[in-house]
Amino acid sequence: MLRTKTKPPPAPPTNADLRPMDWEMRPGGMLVQKRTDSDKTSVLAPTIRVRVKYGLVYHEIPISSQASFGELKKMLVGPTGLHQHDQKLIYKEKERESKAFLDTCGVKDRSKILLVEDPISQQKRLLEMRKNAKLEKASKSISQISLEVDRLAGQVSALESVIGKGGKVAEKTVLNLIELLMDQLLKLDGIMGDGDVKLQRKMQVRRVQKYVETLDVLKIKNKNQTPMQVQERNSDAKRAPDHRDRHPMEPSTGDLSTSETVVTTRWEIFDGMPPLVATSSSSAIPAAGNSSSHVQPKFSWEFFD
């Protein structure tokens, strides 16, 4: 009888075999297994030397065979002095994208690559640089205007405090402050920009307009306001009569003696016989006033036998 050989059961699949395989599309349209960090560390890619021609000069660049053309452009900035965004790499009469890998495109050791300057990319980069410079300048101008508006805002608050307490300021001061704020508003109108610059400019314009409106209200209120000093003088003038009424001035002794001498109107008549009818002070005054007419007074006499 023939002996049958028994086969051992198959080994169960490991976690590595059960792990789904990741795929990625290469620039050439080839579907390959996606590279992981463990694959890169386990297998070191060989270093190759590529010959890059720029003008009449050849540059030998040592680089990893699995590097991208974008990494090669960065390494060519130093030897050629050409910005990486202004470079155009041509391999086998075909322009290669920065994301393409050297090994997938067939680049090997001592392969020749042509480097030319891309005028369109250079122009785009210059335009982008000018745009960024304008935005930076506009942002700096807005910052300076913001500092000036903060300084003027302090003066607006001071005027608002004085006028709010009943004080009065010179109208020229308010007008000058309004003019300074309007100058800052004109500067903001001349600033052009997008994004954050536009948002900052809009915020500063609202601030300036708010302060100008506040000053317009203060100007009207200040014009109809009476000065505090005039009010204090009027109040002092009103207090003065009350003070005199409470403390009347008493005449001195010399004034009293003088007034008694002047006011006294009693006169004495010296004749042979005293008058039977006494003259009053009221009759004595006209008699004294008419003494120059020598009018003889009439008296009633009584005779005795």
Secondary structure as UniProt FT lines:
FT   HELIX           15..18
FT   STRAND          23..25
FT   TURN            27..28
FT   STRAND          31..33
FT   HELIX           37..42
FT   STRAND          47..54
FT   TURN            55..56
FT   STRAND          57..64
FT   TURN            65..66
FT   HELIX           69..80
FT   HELIX           84..86
FT   STRAND          87..90
FT   TURN            98..99
FT   TURN            102..106
FT   TURN            109..110
FT   STRAND          112..117
FT   HELIX           119..164
FT   TURN            165..166
FT   HELIX           171..189
FT   HELIX           196..223
FT   HELIX           228..246
FT   HELIX           253..263
FT   HELIX           281..289
FT   HELIX           291..293
//
